[in-house]
Every structure is written in structure tokens, then in C-alpha cells.
Amino acid sequence: MTLGDVFQAIGNNPYWVVCYFIAIPIVAYLASIFGEGEGDLPPWTFFYSILVFLVTIPGIFAITLNVYLFLFEKQSVFDTNVYTQILPVVSMFITLFLVRKNTCFEDIPGFGKLSGLVMILVAMMAFMWVLEKTHIIAITFLPAQWFFFGFLAMLAIVIFGWRKLFS
């Protein structure tokens, strides 16, 4: 099964995906009502952390998928899958807005890791876009594992650079 098959299966039977991405903002809204003024206390911060991770990981994936499809695959906006490309992003923004009303993002455990992930993804997508637009062609006789190690070294340099830049 490929990723395209998964997206097609979700498009054919979107009930569970829609329920998932509607339920998380509803739970965040209820948590903001029941935990009003207590969002920075430990039980609520861990609960908000779970909600944030449940919604931002698919949301970040959907944003990255959208950027890839529009920049690299030249997909038309009219071919956008609402269930896999729009709904996770909308649910993410609504949930983050609701969580932000009751607590500060710095109080949520692990939220800094998500922002670091977003920065790394943005840097890598920008790097890949520049490489694709320059049309560099390399013919080499190096084994494939050297390219893999080179990619890992480049990723380490990007992570190190982001940490130096934003610390």
C-alpha cells in the first residue's frame, strides 16, 4: 500500500478522519471551559500537550505535503484533497487558538520540539526547492551509502545552524 492509496482510502471513507479532526478542537474547547484560569497547572498542561501533539503532527504533515505537492509536483489547487490537505491544517489552527486562550505555549511540555521540527522542515524544503530549481545534475560513481551519509551530515549542519541562529 502506498501513501497515495492511503489518501484515496481516506477520500473514499472519510468518516473517522473527519470525526478525529472535529473531536480534537471540541475537546480543546471543553478543556478551556473546565480548566479556565488553571491552564498553567500540571494536569492541564499535560492534557494540552496531548491535544497539541495529536493535532499538530498531522497538521504539520499536511502543510509539508501541500508545499511538496504545489512546489515540486505542480499539483493544481482544484485537485486538493479536503480530508488530508485542508482539514488537518484547519483543525490544527483552531485547536492551537483554543489552547492559547487558556495557557501559554511555553508551559506546554514538548511544544518547543514542535517548533524546532517546523523550522527544520522549512529549511529542508527550501533547500530541496533551491536544488530542484538549479537543475544540478551529478554523475558519480560513489556508492549510495555515501549519499545517505552526506544527507545526514547536511541535516546535522542544518540542525546545528538553526540552534545557533535561534538560541
C-alpha positions as CSV (number, residue, x, y, z in Angstrom):
1,M,0.0,0.0,0.0
2,T,1.4,3.4,-1.0
3,L,0.7,6.8,0.5
4,G,-1.5,7.6,-2.5
5,D,-3.6,4.5,-1.7
6,V,-4.0,5.7,1.9
7,F,-5.1,9.1,0.8
8,Q,-7.5,7.6,-1.7
9,A,-9.0,5.3,1.0
10,I,-9.4,8.3,3.3
11,G,-11.2,10.1,0.5
12,N,-13.5,7.2,-0.1
13,N,-14.3,6.7,3.6
14,P,-13.6,10.0,5.4
15,Y,-15.9,9.4,8.4
16,W,-13.1,8.6,11.0
17,V,-10.8,11.3,9.8
18,V,-13.5,13.9,10.0
19,C,-14.5,12.7,13.4
20,Y,-10.9,12.8,14.6
21,F,-10.2,16.4,13.4
22,I,-13.6,17.7,14.7
23,A,-13.3,16.0,18.1
24,I,-9.9,17.5,19.0
25,P,-11.0,21.2,18.8
26,I,-14.2,20.3,20.6
27,V,-12.2,18.6,23.4
28,A,-9.8,21.7,23.5
29,Y,-12.8,24.0,23.8
30,L,-14.3,21.9,26.7
31,A,-10.9,21.9,28.3
32,S,-10.7,25.6,28.1
33,I,-14.1,25.9,29.7
34,F,-13.4,23.4,32.6
35,G,-9.8,24.5,33.1
36,E,-10.3,28.2,32.8
37,G,-7.6,30.0,34.7
38,E,-5.8,26.8,35.5
39,G,-4.1,26.2,32.1
40,D,-0.6,26.6,33.5
41,L,-1.1,23.9,36.2
42,P,0.4,20.4,35.7
43,P,-2.7,18.3,34.9
44,W,-3.9,20.7,32.3
45,T,-0.5,21.3,30.7
46,F,-0.1,17.6,30.1
47,F,-3.6,17.4,28.7
48,Y,-3.0,20.3,26.4
49,S,0.3,18.7,25.4
50,I,-1.5,15.6,24.3
51,L,-4.1,17.6,22.4
52,V,-1.4,19.8,20.7
53,F,0.6,16.7,19.6
54,L,-2.4,14.9,18.4
55,V,-3.4,17.8,16.1
56,T,-0.1,19.4,15.2
57,I,1.8,16.3,13.9
58,P,-0.9,15.6,11.2
59,G,-1.2,19.4,10.6
60,I,2.5,19.8,10.0
61,F,2.5,16.8,7.8
62,A,-0.4,18.2,5.8
63,I,1.3,21.6,5.4
64,T,4.5,19.8,4.3
65,L,2.5,17.7,1.9
66,N,0.8,20.8,0.4
67,V,4.1,22.6,-0.1
68,Y,5.6,19.5,-1.7
69,L,2.6,18.9,-4.0
70,F,2.4,22.6,-5.1
71,L,6.1,23.3,-5.5
72,F,7.5,20.0,-6.7
73,E,4.6,18.1,-8.2
74,K,2.9,21.2,-9.6
75,Q,-0.5,20.0,-8.4
76,S,-3.5,22.2,-9.2
77,V,-5.3,23.8,-6.3
78,F,-8.5,22.2,-7.7
79,D,-7.1,18.7,-7.0
80,T,-6.6,19.4,-3.3
81,N,-7.9,16.6,-1.1
82,V,-10.0,18.3,1.6
83,Y,-9.7,15.5,4.1
84,T,-5.9,15.1,4.0
85,Q,-4.7,18.5,3.0
86,I,-7.1,21.1,4.4
87,L,-8.9,19.6,7.3
88,P,-5.8,18.8,9.4
89,V,-4.5,22.3,9.0
90,V,-7.8,24.0,9.9
91,S,-8.2,21.7,12.9
92,M,-4.6,22.5,14.0
93,F,-5.1,26.2,13.9
94,I,-8.5,26.1,15.7
95,T,-7.0,23.8,18.4
96,L,-3.9,25.9,18.9
97,F,-6.1,29.1,19.1
98,L,-8.3,27.4,21.8
99,V,-5.3,26.1,23.8
100,R,-3.6,29.5,23.6
101,K,-6.7,31.2,25.1
102,N,-6.1,29.2,28.4
103,T,-2.4,28.7,28.6
104,C,0.9,29.9,27.3
105,F,2.7,27.7,24.8
106,E,5.9,27.8,26.8
107,D,4.0,26.0,29.6
108,I,3.1,23.1,27.4
109,P,5.7,20.2,27.7
110,G,7.4,19.5,24.4
111,F,6.0,22.4,22.4
112,G,9.5,23.7,21.7
113,K,10.3,20.4,20.0
114,L,7.4,21.0,17.5
115,S,8.6,24.5,16.6
116,G,12.1,23.0,16.1
117,L,10.6,20.4,13.8
118,V,8.8,23.0,11.8
119,M,12.0,25.0,11.4
120,I,13.9,22.0,10.2
121,L,11.2,21.1,7.7
122,V,11.1,24.6,6.4
123,A,14.9,24.7,6.0
124,M,14.9,21.3,4.3
125,M,12.0,22.1,1.9
126,A,13.7,25.4,1.0
127,F,17.0,23.6,0.4
128,M,15.3,21.0,-1.8
129,W,13.4,23.6,-3.7
130,V,16.6,25.5,-4.5
131,L,18.3,22.3,-5.6
132,E,15.3,21.4,-7.8
133,K,15.3,24.9,-9.4
134,T,19.0,25.0,-10.1
135,H,18.9,21.7,-12.2
136,I,22.2,20.4,-10.9
137,I,23.0,17.1,-12.5
138,A,25.7,15.0,-10.9
139,I,27.0,11.8,-12.4
140,T,29.1,10.0,-9.9
141,F,30.4,6.5,-9.2
142,L,30.1,6.8,-5.4
143,P,28.1,4.2,-3.6
144,A,24.6,5.1,-2.5
145,Q,25.5,4.9,1.2
146,W,27.9,7.9,0.8
147,F,25.0,10.0,-0.4
148,F,23.0,8.8,2.6
149,F,25.8,9.8,4.9
150,G,26.1,13.2,3.1
151,F,22.4,13.8,3.6
152,L,22.7,13.0,7.3
153,A,25.7,15.4,7.6
154,M,23.8,18.1,5.8
155,L,20.8,17.5,8.2
156,A,23.1,17.8,11.2
157,I,24.6,21.1,9.8
158,V,21.0,22.5,9.3
159,I,20.0,21.5,12.9
160,F,23.2,23.0,14.3
161,G,22.7,26.2,12.3
162,W,19.1,26.6,13.5
163,R,20.1,26.1,17.1
164,K,22.9,28.7,16.8
165,L,20.6,31.1,15.0
166,F,17.7,30.9,17.4
167,S,19.4,30.3,20.7
